[in-house]
Amino acid sequence: MIEKVVAGIQRGEVVILPLEHSYVYACDAFSFAAVNRLHQLRNDPPGVAAQVLIGKARTLSGLAQGLTAGVTNLAEEFWPGLLTFNLPQNQSLSWDLGDGGYLKNFVVRMPNQIQTLEVLNATGPLAIASATFAGEAPIRTAMNPHHLEVLDIGELESGPLSTVVVQTGEKLLLSRVGAITLEELRKVDSAIELAKE
C-alpha cells in the first residue's frame, strides 16, 4: 500500500494520507500541477497555501531561511508530533504552495504517524491540506470519492490540534495552543512569547 502511494506521488498525483487525527490530501510540494490539483479537489479560493510535511527535522534547514536555534531545539524535542512551525521560506525554493509565490512564510510539520513518515522519507517534502472541502471539519476515515491512491489505516482517533509557533525575525511566538502547552515549550525555549491577538 505504501509503495502504491509513493508511486502515485512520484507520478505527480494527489494521494490521501493519515496524520495523527485526520486524513489529508498530499502531493509533491515541488509539483506545480499537483499542488494546483490538491486545491481544486478542495475548492480552495485563490491564494490559499498548502501546508508542508517533512520526514526528517534536518530537512528544515533547506526549506527555511534564517532558522533560529529555538526552532531547531523545539523540533528536536517535539518532532515527530503535534507542533507546527510558520517559518520564513528559503527564497531560492522553486515551489508554489497555492499562494502564487507571494507569501514569504510556509507552514511545516513532521507528523507522528509511522506509515506517513515512511512515505515522506521516500518522496521528500509533501504539500498537504485536509481531505475535505475548504472550511469543513477534518475527517477521521479515508473517504475517497475521487479514486486517489490512499494509505488507509482505518478510523483515526480524535485528538487535539497541533500547537503553532511562528518565527518572526529572531523571536518565536505561540500563535495557537494545541497539544503542546506554552509551559512545555518554555522548558525548551524560555524566550517564547504568546502572540498578541
C-alpha positions as CSV (number, residue, x, y, z in Angstrom):
1,M,0.0,0.0,0.0
2,I,2.8,2.4,0.9
3,E,4.6,1.6,-2.4
4,K,1.5,2.5,-4.4
5,V,1.1,5.8,-2.6
6,V,4.7,6.7,-3.1
7,A,4.5,5.8,-6.8
8,G,1.4,8.0,-7.2
9,I,3.2,11.0,-5.6
10,Q,6.2,10.4,-7.9
11,R,3.8,10.4,-10.9
12,G,2.6,13.8,-9.8
13,E,-0.7,12.7,-8.4
14,V,-2.6,13.7,-5.3
15,V,-3.0,11.0,-2.7
16,I,-4.6,10.6,0.7
17,L,-2.5,10.0,3.8
18,P,-3.3,9.6,7.5
19,L,-1.9,12.0,10.1
20,E,-2.4,11.6,13.9
21,H,-6.1,12.5,13.9
22,S,-7.2,13.1,10.3
23,Y,-6.7,12.2,6.7
24,V,-5.2,14.7,4.3
25,Y,-4.7,15.2,0.6
26,A,-0.9,15.2,-0.2
27,C,1.3,15.7,-3.2
28,D,4.9,16.6,-4.1
29,A,5.4,20.1,-2.7
30,F,7.5,21.0,-5.8
31,S,5.0,19.9,-8.4
32,F,3.0,23.0,-9.5
33,A,0.4,20.8,-11.3
34,A,-0.1,18.5,-8.3
35,V,-0.4,21.3,-5.8
36,N,-3.0,23.0,-8.1
37,R,-4.9,19.8,-8.3
38,L,-4.9,19.5,-4.5
39,H,-6.5,22.9,-4.2
40,Q,-9.1,22.0,-6.9
41,L,-10.2,18.9,-5.0
42,R,-10.9,21.1,-2.0
43,N,-12.5,24.0,-3.9
44,D,-10.0,26.3,-2.2
45,P,-10.3,30.0,-3.1
46,P,-7.3,31.6,-4.9
47,G,-4.3,32.4,-2.6
48,V,-4.7,29.6,-0.1
49,A,-1.3,28.0,0.7
50,A,-1.0,24.3,1.4
51,Q,1.0,23.2,4.5
52,V,4.2,21.1,4.2
53,L,5.1,17.8,5.8
54,I,8.6,16.6,6.1
55,G,10.0,13.2,7.2
56,K,13.2,14.4,8.9
57,A,13.9,17.5,11.0
58,R,17.1,18.3,9.2
59,T,15.1,19.0,6.1
60,L,14.1,22.3,7.7
61,S,17.5,23.8,7.1
62,G,17.0,23.6,3.3
63,L,13.4,24.9,3.3
64,A,13.6,27.7,5.8
65,Q,15.7,30.9,5.8
66,G,17.3,32.3,9.0
67,L,16.3,29.3,11.1
68,T,16.8,30.0,14.8
69,A,18.3,27.8,17.4
70,G,14.9,27.9,19.2
71,V,13.1,26.3,16.2
72,T,15.8,23.7,15.9
73,N,15.6,22.8,19.6
74,L,11.8,22.7,19.6
75,A,11.8,20.4,16.6
76,E,14.3,18.1,18.3
77,E,12.1,17.9,21.4
78,F,8.6,17.6,19.9
79,W,9.0,16.1,16.5
80,P,7.6,13.9,15.2
81,G,4.4,15.3,16.8
82,L,1.8,17.9,17.0
83,L,4.0,21.0,16.7
84,T,3.6,23.2,13.6
85,F,6.0,26.0,12.6
86,N,5.3,29.0,10.5
87,L,8.7,29.9,9.1
88,P,10.4,32.3,6.6
89,Q,11.0,30.3,3.5
90,N,14.2,29.9,1.6
91,Q,13.7,32.4,-1.3
92,S,15.6,30.1,-3.7
93,L,12.9,27.4,-3.5
94,S,11.1,26.7,-6.7
95,W,7.6,26.0,-5.4
96,D,4.1,27.5,-5.3
97,L,2.0,26.1,-2.4
98,G,-1.1,27.8,-3.8
99,D,-0.4,31.4,-2.9
100,G,1.1,32.4,-6.2
101,G,4.5,32.5,-4.6
102,Y,3.6,35.8,-2.8
103,L,3.9,34.5,0.8
104,K,7.3,34.7,2.3
105,N,6.5,32.1,5.0
106,F,5.4,28.5,4.9
107,V,3.8,26.2,7.5
108,V,5.6,22.9,8.2
109,R,5.3,19.9,10.5
110,M,6.7,16.4,11.0
111,P,3.8,14.1,11.9
112,N,3.9,11.3,14.4
113,Q,2.4,8.7,12.0
114,I,4.8,5.9,11.1
115,Q,3.4,4.9,7.7
116,T,3.2,8.5,6.6
117,L,6.8,9.1,7.7
118,E,7.8,6.1,5.6
119,V,6.1,7.8,2.6
120,L,7.8,11.2,3.4
121,N,11.2,9.6,3.6
122,A,10.7,8.1,0.2
123,T,9.3,11.2,-1.5
124,G,10.7,14.3,0.2
125,P,8.5,17.2,1.3
126,L,4.8,17.0,0.6
127,A,2.2,19.7,0.3
128,I,-0.9,18.8,2.3
129,A,-4.5,20.0,3.1
130,S,-7.4,18.4,4.9
131,A,-9.1,15.8,2.7
132,T,-12.4,17.8,2.8
133,F,-13.8,20.8,1.1
134,A,-12.4,24.1,2.3
135,G,-13.9,25.1,5.6
136,E,-15.2,21.6,6.6
137,A,-14.0,19.7,9.6
138,P,-11.1,17.2,9.3
139,I,-12.1,13.6,8.6
140,R,-11.0,10.6,10.5
141,T,-11.9,7.9,7.9
142,A,-10.4,7.7,4.4
143,M,-13.3,8.7,2.2
144,N,-12.1,8.6,-1.4
145,P,-14.7,9.9,-3.9
146,H,-12.0,10.9,-6.4
147,H,-10.5,7.4,-6.6
148,L,-7.0,8.5,-5.5
149,E,-4.2,6.3,-4.1
150,V,-4.9,6.1,-0.4
151,L,-3.0,4.9,2.6
152,D,-6.0,3.7,4.6
153,I,-5.2,2.6,8.2
154,G,-8.8,2.6,9.4
155,E,-10.6,5.2,11.5
156,L,-8.3,7.5,13.4
157,E,-8.8,8.6,17.0
158,S,-10.0,12.1,17.6
159,G,-7.4,14.3,19.3
160,P,-6.1,17.8,19.8
161,L,-4.9,20.2,17.1
162,S,-1.2,20.9,16.7
163,T,0.4,23.8,18.5
164,V,1.6,26.5,16.1
165,V,4.8,28.5,16.6
166,V,5.7,31.5,14.4
167,Q,9.2,32.7,13.8
168,T,9.4,36.5,13.3
169,G,12.9,37.6,12.9
170,E,14.7,36.1,15.9
171,K,11.5,35.9,18.0
172,L,9.3,32.9,18.4
173,L,5.6,33.5,19.1
174,L,3.0,30.9,20.1
175,S,0.0,31.6,17.8
176,R,-2.2,28.6,18.7
177,V,-2.1,26.4,21.7
178,G,-2.9,22.8,20.8
179,A,-1.5,19.5,22.0
180,I,1.7,21.2,23.4
181,T,1.3,24.0,26.0
182,L,3.2,27.2,26.4
183,E,4.7,25.8,29.6
184,E,6.1,22.7,27.8
185,L,7.5,24.9,25.0
186,R,9.2,27.2,27.5
187,K,11.0,24.3,29.1
188,V,12.9,24.1,25.8
189,D,13.0,27.8,24.9
190,S,12.2,30.1,27.8
191,A,12.0,33.2,25.5
192,I,9.0,32.1,23.5
193,E,6.0,34.5,23.8
194,L,2.3,34.4,23.3
195,A,1.3,36.1,20.0
196,K,-0.8,39.2,20.5
197,E,-4.4,38.9,19.3
